[in-house]
Amino acid sequence: EIAMMTADILSKRNEPKINPDWRKLQKEIGDYCMNTRKQGQGITTIQNAIYNPIKLILDLRRVNDMTAEQVPVARKIFEF
């Protein structure tokens, strides 16, 4: 029983901490920010303008806490 508990803990430790679907969308958002910024605009400012509605609507403290189920909603917010 202890061996099974240990194996379960170790397998969870190897899982990605940030959802891979969110990572993909996050990269798309980053690319969008890089390609659309104007002179004098910071990438972080544009990124936060996208992330803040996502966090508010999905009730997230950090966007990296997003689940796989929340990613499609985040994508809709980004594409809006």
C-alpha positions as CSV (number, residue, x, y, z in Angstrom):
1,E,0.0,0.0,0.0
2,I,2.8,2.4,0.9
3,A,4.6,1.5,-2.3
4,M,1.5,2.3,-4.4
5,M,1.0,5.6,-2.6
6,T,4.7,6.5,-3.2
7,A,4.3,5.6,-6.9
8,D,1.2,7.7,-7.2
9,I,3.0,10.7,-5.6
10,L,6.0,10.3,-7.9
11,S,3.9,10.0,-11.0
12,K,2.0,13.2,-10.1
13,R,5.3,15.0,-9.5
14,N,6.3,14.3,-13.2
15,E,3.1,15.7,-14.6
16,P,3.4,19.2,-16.1
17,K,2.4,21.8,-13.6
18,I,1.0,24.2,-16.3
19,N,-1.6,22.8,-18.6
20,P,0.0,22.2,-22.1
21,D,-3.1,23.6,-23.9
22,W,-2.7,26.8,-21.9
23,R,1.0,26.9,-22.8
24,K,0.1,26.7,-26.5
25,L,-2.5,29.5,-26.2
26,Q,-0.1,31.5,-24.0
27,K,2.5,31.4,-26.8
28,E,-0.1,32.5,-29.4
29,I,-1.0,35.5,-27.1
30,G,2.7,36.3,-26.7
31,D,3.2,36.2,-30.5
32,Y,0.2,38.4,-31.0
33,C,1.5,40.9,-28.5
34,M,4.9,41.0,-30.3
35,N,3.4,41.5,-33.7
36,T,0.8,44.1,-32.9
37,R,2.5,46.4,-30.5
38,K,3.2,50.0,-31.5
39,Q,6.1,52.2,-30.7
40,G,6.2,53.0,-27.0
41,Q,3.9,50.1,-26.0
42,G,5.2,47.4,-23.8
43,I,4.5,43.8,-24.5
44,T,3.5,43.2,-20.9
45,T,0.9,46.0,-21.0
46,I,-0.8,44.4,-24.0
47,Q,-0.5,40.9,-22.5
48,N,-2.1,42.1,-19.2
49,A,-4.9,43.6,-21.2
50,I,-5.7,40.1,-22.5
51,Y,-4.9,38.2,-19.3
52,N,-7.0,40.3,-16.9
53,P,-10.4,39.6,-18.6
54,I,-9.4,35.9,-18.8
55,K,-8.6,35.8,-15.1
56,L,-11.7,37.7,-14.1
57,I,-14.1,35.6,-16.2
58,L,-12.5,32.3,-15.2
59,D,-12.0,33.4,-11.5
60,L,-8.3,32.7,-11.6
61,R,-5.6,34.2,-9.4
62,R,-2.9,33.2,-11.9
63,V,-3.5,32.3,-15.6
64,N,-1.0,29.4,-15.1
65,D,-3.5,27.8,-12.8
66,M,-5.9,27.2,-15.8
67,T,-7.4,23.8,-16.3
68,A,-7.8,22.0,-19.7
69,E,-11.6,22.8,-19.4
70,Q,-11.0,26.5,-19.1
71,V,-8.6,26.9,-22.0
72,P,-11.4,26.9,-24.7
73,V,-13.1,29.8,-22.8
74,A,-9.8,31.6,-22.5
75,R,-9.3,31.2,-26.3
76,K,-12.8,32.7,-27.0
77,I,-11.9,35.7,-24.8
78,F,-8.6,36.2,-26.6
79,E,-10.2,35.9,-30.0
80,F,-13.0,38.3,-29.1
